[in-house]
């Protein structure tokens, strides 16, 4: 790809919107629509193709399947940002991001003069997309800990060096965003039951009392206090709605079946969005559909076989 990126995230989101709205029109029609408000159509389209957000086929621009249900323009901007940091095409983006180190204000990077010049094309791209910001007073560049975490998880083994300070920064940020998502869903549930104040007043924030329950919130169906709604809240990327699902949560979902709900809130500009949320009832059944969801084992629980414990402890 070209090392010139003469566009910003609003231009890219605008091109995606036009591609959504006029999916059956030829490329030149999309170009004319785009160029009423922005420039450098060819470069912007090439960039979105490299991110696999769109593709060209038979003189048409085809939006990727994962984006076809996106309704809000602000979500599109966040999707573009997330797609870039997850892209295996832009390895130079990953290399730059991994130079950032944790500080009190986030992950920061203070390049040397030679680095500042050599990396300007990538750094300016990240700034234009809102991934990196420049702090003039401190003369440093700042990156959100979540973006560092994503890039670190995708990096090759040669980059797998995470300091305790960096881990703490990532965990703190994730806890903050997760708690914010839970508070938003609590408010949403109370609003959903506004015509049933007796039920709204009985909504319970389970996660505050029991983190092992397998869900975060106990709510109710609007018509009855007999049928409860057990809700697990996840703050997710709008790019792929990926999340970690613990064994305890899976067990609760299997046991509660149709009473168990996943509320997936995409994080947009640092804020979980309830208006863009995906709500899944009975996820233990629905997430088994591998055509829609990709489920992978992310770890193992390991222990000694009971018959070997005495031998290893010299107790035989």
C-alpha positions in Angstrom: 0.0 0.0 0.0 1.0 3.6 -0.5 2.7 5.3 2.5 0.4 8.4 1.9 -2.9 8.4 3.8 -4.6 11.6 2.6 -7.9 11.0 4.5 -9.3 10.9 8.0 -11.7 8.6 9.8 -14.7 10.7 8.9 -13.9 10.3 5.2 -13.6 6.6 5.6 -16.8 6.3 7.5 -18.5 8.4 4.8 -17.3 6.0 2.1 -18.6 3.1 4.1 -22.0 4.8 4.5 -22.3 5.4 0.8 -21.3 1.8 0.0 -24.1 0.7 2.5 -26.7 2.9 1.0 -25.9 2.3 -2.7 -24.7 -1.3 -2.7 -26.1 -2.1 -6.2 -24.6 1.0 -7.8 -21.3 1.0 -9.8 -18.0 2.3 -8.3 -18.2 5.6 -10.2 -21.5 6.3 -8.7 -20.1 5.8 -5.2 -17.1 7.9 -6.2 -19.3 10.8 -7.2 -21.3 10.6 -4.0 -18.1 10.4 -1.9 -16.4 13.3 -3.7 -19.2 15.8 -2.8 -17.9 15.8 0.7 -14.3 14.3 0.7 -11.3 13.8 -1.5 -8.9 11.0 -2.5 -11.5 8.4 -3.2 -9.0 5.8 -4.7 -6.7 6.0 -1.7 -9.6 5.7 0.8 -11.1 2.7 -1.1 -7.8 1.0 -1.3 -7.3 1.4 2.5 -10.8 -0.1 3.3 -10.1 -3.0 0.9 -6.8 -3.7 2.7 -8.7 -3.7 6.0 -11.1 -6.2 4.5 -14.1 -4.0 5.4 -15.1 -3.8 1.7 -14.1 -5.5 -1.5 -14.6 -4.7 -5.2 -16.4 -7.1 -7.5 -17.9 -6.6 -10.9 -17.4 -2.8 -10.7 -19.2 -2.6 -7.4 -18.2 -2.0 -3.8 -19.3 -4.8 -1.5 -19.4 -4.2 2.2 -18.1 -7.1 4.4 -20.7 -9.3 6.0 -19.8 -8.3 9.6 -20.7 -4.6 8.9 -24.0 -5.0 7.2 -26.0 -4.6 10.4 -24.2 -1.5 11.6 -26.7 1.3 11.9 -24.9 4.2 13.6 -22.2 6.3 11.8 -20.2 6.7 15.1 -20.0 2.9 15.2 -18.4 2.8 11.7 -15.6 5.1 12.9 -14.8 2.8 15.8 -15.0 -0.3 13.5 -12.4 1.3 11.2 -10.1 2.0 14.1 -10.5 -1.5 15.5 -10.0 -3.1 12.0 -6.7 -1.3 11.6 -5.1 -2.4 14.9 -6.3 -6.0 14.2 -5.1 -6.0 10.6 -2.2 -8.3 9.7 -1.5 -6.2 6.6 -0.3 -3.1 8.6 2.5 -4.7 10.5 4.3 -1.3 10.8 1.3 -0.1 12.8 1.8 -3.0 15.3 5.5 -2.3 15.5 4.9 1.3 16.4 2.2 0.6 18.9 4.4 -1.9 20.7 6.9 0.9 21.5 4.4 2.6 23.8 4.9 2.1 27.5 2.5 2.4 30.4 2.4 5.7 32.4 -0.3 7.3 34.6 -2.1 8.9 31.6 -2.1 5.8 29.4 0.5 4.1 27.2 3.0 6.7 26.0 5.8 7.0 23.5 8.4 9.7 23.2 10.3 9.1 19.9 13.8 10.3 19.1 14.2 12.8 16.3 15.1 10.1 13.8 12.2 7.9 14.9 9.8 10.9 14.7 10.8 11.4 11.1 10.9 7.8 10.0 7.5 6.9 11.6 5.6 10.1 10.7 3.4 8.4 8.1 2.2 5.7 10.5 1.9 8.0 13.5 -0.1 10.6 11.5 -2.4 7.9 10.3 -3.0 6.7 13.9 -3.6 10.3 15.0 -6.0 11.0 12.1 -8.0 7.9 13.1 -8.1 8.9 16.8 -6.0 5.9 17.9 -3.1 8.0 19.1 -3.1 11.6 20.4 -0.3 14.1 21.0 0.2 15.7 24.4 2.0 18.9 23.5 3.0 19.9 27.1 4.8 16.6 27.7 5.8 16.1 24.1 4.6 12.5 24.1 2.1 10.4 22.1 -0.6 8.6 24.0 -2.4 5.4 23.2 -5.3 3.7 25.0 -4.4 0.6 26.9 -7.1 -1.5 25.2 -5.5 -0.8 21.8 -2.1 -1.9 23.1 -3.7 -5.0 24.6 -5.2 -6.0 21.2 -1.9 -5.5 19.3 0.0 -7.3 22.0 -2.3 -10.3 21.7 -1.8 -10.4 17.9 2.0 -9.9 18.0 4.4 -12.7 17.3 6.4 -14.5 20.0 9.3 -12.1 19.6 7.1 -9.3 21.0 5.6 -11.2 23.9 7.1 -9.1 26.7 4.5 -7.6 28.9 5.6 -5.8 32.1 3.7 -5.9 35.3 3.0 -2.2 35.0 1.5 -2.7 31.5 -0.6 -5.6 32.7 -2.0 -3.5 35.5 -2.8 -0.7 33.2 -4.7 -3.0 30.9 -6.6 -4.7 33.7 -7.5 -1.3 35.3 -8.9 0.0 32.0 -10.8 -3.2 31.3 -12.3 -3.2 34.9 -13.4 0.4 34.4 -15.0 -0.2 31.0 -16.7 -3.4 32.2 -18.1 -1.6 35.3 -19.4 1.2 33.1 -21.1 -1.3 30.8 -22.8 -3.0 33.8 -24.1 0.4 35.1 -25.4 1.3 31.7 -27.3 -2.0 31.4 -28.7 -1.5 34.9 -30.1 1.8 33.8 -31.4 0.3 30.6 -33.2 -2.5 32.5 -34.9 0.0 34.8 -36.0 2.0 31.8 -37.3 -1.1 30.1 -39.4 -1.9 33.2 -40.5 1.7 33.7 -44.2 0.7 33.4 -43.6 -1.9 36.1 -42.0 0.0 39.0 -42.5 -2.8 41.4 -40.2 -5.0 39.2 -37.8 -2.2 38.4 -37.1 -1.6 42.0 -36.2 -5.3 42.5 -33.5 -5.4 39.8 -30.4 -6.7 41.5 -26.7 -5.9 40.7 -25.5 -9.5 41.3 -21.9 -8.9 40.3 -21.4 -6.5 43.3 -22.4 -9.3 45.7 -21.3 -12.5 44.0 -18.7 -12.6 41.2 -19.1 -16.4 40.9 -22.8 -16.3 40.0 -22.1 -16.5 36.2 -24.1 -13.4 35.5 -24.0 -9.7 36.5 -27.7 -8.6 36.8 -31.0 -10.1 37.8 -33.9 -8.5 36.1 -37.4 -9.5 35.1 -39.6 -10.0 32.1 -42.0 -7.1 31.8 -45.2 -9.1 32.3 -44.3 -11.1 35.4 -42.2 -11.3 38.5 -42.1 -15.1 38.2 -39.8 -15.2 35.2 -36.4 -13.6 35.8 -33.9 -12.4 33.3 -30.3 -13.3 34.2 -28.0 -10.9 32.4 -24.2 -11.2 31.7 -22.8 -7.9 30.4 -19.8 -7.7 28.0 -18.0 -4.6 26.8 -16.9 -5.6 23.3 -15.2 -4.3 20.1 -17.7 -3.3 17.5 -15.4 -4.8 14.9 -16.1 -8.5 15.8 -18.0 -8.4 19.2 -15.4 -10.7 20.6 -15.5 -11.5 24.4 -14.1 -13.9 27.0 -16.8 -16.3 28.3 -15.8 -18.0 31.6 -16.6 -21.6 32.5 -18.9 -20.4 35.3 -20.8 -18.1 32.9 -21.2 -21.0 30.3 -22.5 -23.3 33.0 -25.0 -20.7 34.2 -26.1 -20.1 30.6 -26.6 -23.9 30.0 -28.6 -24.2 33.2 -30.8 -21.1 32.8 -31.3 -21.5 29.1 -33.9 -19.0 27.8 -33.7 -17.0 31.0 -30.0 -16.3 30.4 -29.1 -13.2 28.3 -25.8 -11.8 27.0 -25.8 -8.1 26.5 -22.8 -7.2 24.2 -22.1 -3.5 24.3 -19.6 -2.2 21.7 -17.2 0.3 23.1 -17.3 3.5 21.0 -14.8 6.3 21.8 -14.2 4.7 25.2 -17.9 4.4 26.1 -20.0 1.2 25.9 -23.0 1.8 23.6 -26.4 0.4 24.6 -28.0 1.7 21.4 -25.6 -0.5 19.4 -25.8 -3.5 21.7 -26.5 -7.1 20.6 -28.7 -9.0 23.0 -28.6 -12.8 22.8 -31.1 -14.9 24.7 -30.1 -18.5 25.5 -26.5 -18.0 24.2 -25.5 -21.5 25.2 -27.6 -22.7 22.3 -27.2 -19.8 19.8 -23.5 -19.4 20.1 -23.1 -23.0 19.1 -23.9 -21.9 15.5 -20.3 -21.8 14.2 -21.5 -20.1 11.0 -22.1 -16.9 13.0 -19.8 -17.2 16.0 -16.2 -18.4 16.2 -15.5 -20.1 19.6 -12.0 -21.0 20.6 -10.4 -22.5 23.8 -8.2 -19.7 25.3 -6.7 -21.7 28.2 -6.4 -24.9 30.2 -6.8 -25.8 33.8 -3.9 -28.1 34.8 -3.4 -30.2 37.9 -1.7 -33.4 39.0 -3.5 -36.7 38.6 -4.6 -37.7 42.1 -2.8 -41.0 41.9 0.5 -39.1 41.3 0.3 -36.5 44.1 1.9 -38.7 46.8 4.8 -39.6 44.5 5.5 -36.0 43.6 5.3 -34.9 47.2 7.6 -37.7 48.4 4.8 -39.2 50.5 4.7 -42.7 49.1 
